[in-house]
Every structure is written in C-alpha cells, then in structure tokens.
Amino acid sequence: MNIAGIIAPLVLVGLIGFIATKSKLLKRQQLDALSKFTFHLAIPAYLFLRMAQADIQSHFDVTIYGAFYLPVLMIFFFAYFSNYFFHNNYRKKHDASAVYALASSYSNNVIVGLPVILLALGETLLPIVFMIVVFHSAMLFTLTSVLAEKGQQTSIAKTAKSTFFNPLIMSIVGGALTNLYLTLTGYQLPNILVASMQILGKPIVSLALFALGGSMAYYQVKSEKYFISFACLLKLIALPTLVYLACIGLGLSLQVTQVLVVMSACPTGVNAYLIAKNYQNHQDTVAGTVVASTVISVLTIPAWLMFLTH
C-alpha cells in the first residue's frame, strides 16, 4: 500500500510554500493576505456547500457517531486542559488552549483519510466516511471558536457576538439551515450558487498547504518540540486507540471499525493552522504538528491497518 504516495504531494506543496517565502519570492504581507482569503472566503464556501448538500438523514447512525466523536472530544479536552495548565507561555489562556486542542484532535480526513480508505478498504465504505466528514469540521471548528472567543472577550454578549460572526460558524450554521430548508421544501440550490461555492472552496487544500509551508520560514518550531510531540502522540496513537476501544465496546463491525480508526489516525488537518493563525496563538506549534504528524503518519497509518486486518 503506497501511503507515502498519497502524503508526499502534500509535503511537496508545503515545501514549495516554504521555498517561496524563504527566498523572499513571497513577502510576509502577501502570505498573510493569502491566509486571510483562505480563512474568510475559501473555507467558509467549502463548509457551507458541504453542509447544505449533505444527505444527513439517510446516513445518520448514533452508534457510529458516538464511537468516533466521543473519543475525539475526550482528546480535544485533554489537550485543552494540558495546554491550559502546563504550557509555559500559554498557561491559563483559553484561546491558545482551544487552538492546541484542535491541533491534537482534528483529522485530515478529506485529503489523507479518503484516499487511504479507498485504496485499502474499498469504495463500499464511503458512506461512513461522508457521514463522519459532514460534522467533523463543523463540530471541532465551532467548539474551538467558542472556547477561543471566551479567551479573547470579557463580556458574554461580546463573546456570543464574536462567535456567531466568525466566518466558519456563519458558514456552518448557514449551510445547516439551508439544508433544512431544502429538505422541507424539496428545492435545490441554484446551479450558479453551487458552481460559485465550488470555485471558491476548491483551492483550500493547495492554499492551506502553501500557506503552512510559507509560515514555517518564520516560526521557531524547536521551542515547541515537546508540545508538538505530545500533540502528535495524542493525534496518531491515543485518538485511534480510543476509537478502536469504543468500536469494540459498542459492538461495531470490523469494516466500520477499520474506517473509523483509519480516519482518527490521519494526521492533523492543515486547516487547524489557518485557525491558529486567525487567533494569533500557537501558530508555530500547530504548523509543526501538521508537518510532523503528516510525515509520521506514513508509518503509523499502515501500522494501524496491519493491526486491524490481522
């Protein structure tokens, strides 16, 4: 199984971004503008369309959701409190702790998980993948935003306002309400709107990877090596272990267990870096975690697949 062949292009795009920034071909202001476009327009367009078009009813299974998302939440809050109580520079900071929690629990399911599952387990299991992906970003981005805004505002009213007007939250809520409206009325989104959202959302992978690589030219990752290592341990080992145990405890089939464990064992999603950059907290830690977990997953994902098939 050529897992390296799936992950290598991701690393290469990031490397191109690093070289472009290091060689001064791309200035810091230009990199910031690229990240802002990705966070405020491209990702919201992607999330809105995914939520609006999701076939939620036919693929809803509480047991499968529980086996995947309960461990994700456990790791999220474990990482959150680990940063909140023990980080030297970001101790007692809600926003930094929320960003670190996202880096420790958010999986790159679309770019890495989907190809790996297709290659290793076949396309018959794709409905389970889509069922998880629909709410993966929605849940973790919303939770991160709520906790991060708590740390940046003192007033409850200001916190609620900042959370609601966060572009990620607005796109998720808007997509969910649109989905409900379309379900109740039987209407469909206008083709011109769908095409526009697809064009806006399509480059998020390349933009996010490029911006991540560029940012590595400015961050001192070595100073965060312990928290990066801890995040990778939580993401690549602890999370899939908890998901596996949850699947066994809930009596899920081997095929479903394989899909959920592989998805949870994927490296940290690159969008976590963009959120860290937006909140101006833990950018170096999250950038390092995305890169390190992506490289290490070349070894850990095949190891999990071997464990699940023997």
C-alpha positions, 0 to 999 in steps of 0.5 A: 500500500503506497501511503507515502504516495498519497502524503508526499504531494502534500509535503511537496506543496508545503515545501514549495510554500516554504521555498517561496517565502524563504527566498523572499519570492513571497513577502510576509504581507502577501502570505498573510493576505493569502491566509486571510482569503483562505480563512474568510472566503475559501473555507467558509464556501467549502463548509457551507456547500458541504453542509447544505448538500449533505444527505444527513438523514439517510446516513445518520447512525448514533452508534457510529457517531458516538464511537468516533466523536466521543473519543475525539472530544475526550482528546480535544479536552485533554489537550485543552486542559494540558495546554491550559495548565502546563504550557509555559507561555500559554498557561491559563489562556483559553484561546491558545488552549482551544487552538492546541486542542484542535491541533491534537484532535482534528483529522485530515480526513478529506485529503489523507483519510479518503484516499487511504480508505479507498485504496485499502478498504474499498469504495463500499465504505464511503458512506461512513466516511461522508457521514463522519466528514459532514460534522467533523469540521463543523463540530471541532471548528465551532467548539474551538471558536467558542472556547477561543472567543471566551479567551479573547472577550470579557463580556458574554454578549461580546463573546456570543457576538464574536462567535456567531460572526466568525466566518466558519460558524456563519458558514456552518450554521448557514449551510445547516439551515439551508439544508433544512430548508431544502429538505422541507421544501424539496428545492435545490440550490441554484446551479450558479450558487453551487458552481460559485461555492465550488470555485471558491472552496476548491483551492483550500487544500493547495492554499492551506498547504502553501500557506503552512509551508510559507509560515514555517520560514518564520516560526521557531518550531524547536521551542515547541518540540515537546508540545508538538510531540505530545500533540502528535502522540495524542493525534496518531496513537491515543485518538485511534486507540480510543476509537478502536476501544469504543468500536469494540465496546459498542459492538461495531463491525470490523469494516466500520471499525477499520474506517473509523480508526483509519480516519482518527489516525490521519494526521492533523488537518492543515486547516487547524493552522489557518485557525491558529493563525486567525487567533494569533496563538500557537501558530508555530506549534500547530504548523509543526504538528501538521508537518510532523504528524503528516510525515509520521503518519506514513508509518503509523497509518499502515501500522494501524491497518496491519493491526486491524486486518490481522 
